[in-house]
Amino acid sequence: MVQETRLYDSVKNETRSMRGKEEAHDYRYFPDPDLLPLVIEASFIEETRKTLPELPDAKAERFQQHYKLSAYDAGVLTATRAMADYYELVVRESGADPKIAANWVAVELSGLLNSENKEIGASPVTAALMAACSSAWPTTPSPARSPRTCSRPCGPARATPTR
């Protein structure tokens, strides 16, 4: 890697070398005498770590292990925290097969929401309603039976068929 200072030419929308640096001292690194050393206690780090939410990569790994989902399915379901929370609520409340629930949430519901340009938080089908409809799900999702066409009384979403 070339150590250098570069400048940006906004007219040409490019950068170019302004001057090279040969040694680290050319960068003039030196401690600031006005700043005190920062000491962070290990207990503070551990306490802070406990308050952090589960990160997406860890959640995707857990979905693969616990729910036996593929890496792709787990990645889709953990793309946003809202989607992951929705999926987990559906699985927990419905007792449905996690793979079938993943298909309904990630394929059917997400497709419907995408066509209406909505996020999962604005879904007309709540996770509780989706879970209530789970006993009517066929073993594989199909365009003819989406969350909106559930035959059970699943709330206002059932009144407007998709096709």
C-alpha positions in Angstrom: 0.0 0.0 0.0 1.3 3.4 -0.9 1.3 5.8 2.0 0.4 9.2 0.6 -1.9 12.2 0.9 -4.5 12.4 -1.9 -6.6 15.2 -3.1 -10.0 15.1 -4.6 -10.8 16.9 -7.9 -14.6 17.5 -7.9 -14.6 18.7 -11.6 -13.1 15.4 -12.8 -14.6 13.4 -9.9 -11.3 11.7 -9.2 -8.6 11.6 -6.6 -4.9 11.9 -7.3 -1.7 11.8 -5.3 -0.7 15.0 -3.7 2.4 13.9 -1.8 4.0 10.6 -0.7 4.9 9.6 2.8 8.0 7.6 3.5 7.9 7.0 7.2 5.3 7.0 10.0 6.8 10.2 11.5 5.7 11.9 8.3 2.1 11.5 9.6 3.1 13.3 12.8 1.5 10.9 15.2 2.0 12.1 18.8 0.0 11.8 22.0 -2.2 14.7 22.9 -1.0 16.0 26.3 -4.5 17.3 27.1 -6.2 14.0 26.9 -6.2 11.6 29.9 -5.7 7.9 29.3 -9.0 6.1 28.8 -9.4 3.2 31.2 -12.5 1.0 30.7 -13.2 -1.6 33.4 -13.9 -5.2 32.3 -17.1 -5.2 34.4 -18.4 -2.2 32.4 -17.7 -4.0 29.1 -19.4 -7.1 30.4 -22.4 -5.2 31.7 -22.7 -3.3 28.4 -22.4 -6.6 26.4 -25.4 -8.0 28.3 -27.6 -5.1 27.2 -26.9 -5.6 23.5 -29.6 -7.2 21.4 -28.8 -10.4 19.5 -26.9 -9.4 16.4 -28.2 -10.5 13.0 -25.4 -12.9 12.3 -25.8 -14.6 15.6 -29.6 -14.7 15.2 -29.2 -16.2 11.7 -26.9 -18.9 13.1 -29.5 -19.6 15.9 -32.3 -19.9 13.3 -30.2 -22.4 11.4 -29.4 -24.4 14.5 -32.7 -24.2 16.4 -35.2 -24.1 13.6 -33.2 -26.1 11.1 -33.5 -23.4 8.4 -31.1 -23.0 5.5 -28.5 -20.2 5.6 -30.5 -18.4 2.9 -33.9 -18.6 4.8 -32.2 -17.6 8.0 -30.5 -14.6 6.2 -33.8 -13.5 4.7 -35.7 -13.7 8.0 -32.9 -11.9 10.0 -32.5 -9.1 7.4 -34.4 -6.8 9.7 -35.1 -7.1 13.4 -38.8 -6.6 12.8 -38.9 -9.6 10.3 -37.0 -11.9 12.7 -39.3 -10.9 15.6 -42.4 -11.5 13.5 -41.2 -14.9 12.4 -40.3 -16.0 15.9 -43.7 -14.9 17.2 -45.4 -16.9 14.4 -43.5 -20.0 15.2 -43.8 -19.7 18.9 -47.6 -19.0 18.9 -48.6 -21.4 16.1 -46.4 -24.4 16.9 -46.2 -24.8 13.1 -43.2 -26.4 11.3 -40.5 -23.7 11.3 -39.7 -24.3 7.6 -43.3 -23.9 6.5 -43.7 -20.8 8.7 -40.5 -19.4 7.2 -41.9 -19.9 3.7 -45.1 -18.2 4.6 -43.4 -15.2 6.2 -40.5 -14.8 3.9 -42.2 -15.7 0.6 -46.0 -15.2 0.8 -46.2 -12.3 3.3 -43.1 -10.6 2.2 -44.2 -10.8 -1.5 -47.5 -9.3 -0.6 -45.9 -6.5 1.4 -43.4 -5.8 -1.3 -46.1 -5.5 -3.9 -47.8 -2.9 -1.7 -44.5 -1.2 -0.9 -44.9 -1.9 2.9 -42.5 -3.0 5.6 -43.3 -5.9 7.9 -44.3 -3.5 10.7 -47.1 -2.1 8.5 -48.5 -5.6 7.7 -52.3 -5.9 7.8 -51.6 -9.5 9.0 -50.2 -9.4 12.5 -47.9 -12.2 13.7 -50.7 -13.4 16.0 -53.2 -13.6 13.1 -50.6 -15.4 11.0 -50.1 -17.9 13.8 -53.9 -18.4 14.1 -54.1 -19.2 10.4 -51.3 -21.7 10.5 -53.5 -24.7 10.9 -55.0 -23.9 7.5 -51.7 -23.7 5.7 -50.9 -26.3 3.2 -47.5 -27.9 3.5 -46.1 -25.6 0.8 -47.0 -22.0 0.1 -48.8 -21.3 -3.2 -50.0 -18.1 -4.9 -53.6 -19.2 -4.5 -53.4 -19.3 -0.7 -51.6 -16.3 0.8 -52.1 -14.9 4.2 -54.9 -12.7 2.8 -57.0 -15.7 1.7 -56.9 -17.8 4.9 -60.3 -19.5 5.2 -60.3 -19.2 9.0 -61.5 -16.0 10.7 -58.1 -14.3 10.7 -59.3 -10.7 11.0 -59.8 -8.0 8.4 -57.0 -9.2 6.1 -59.2 -12.2 5.0 -61.7 -9.9 3.2 -59.5 -8.9 0.3 -58.2 -11.8 -1.8 -55.0 -11.3 -3.7 -56.0 -12.9 -7.0 
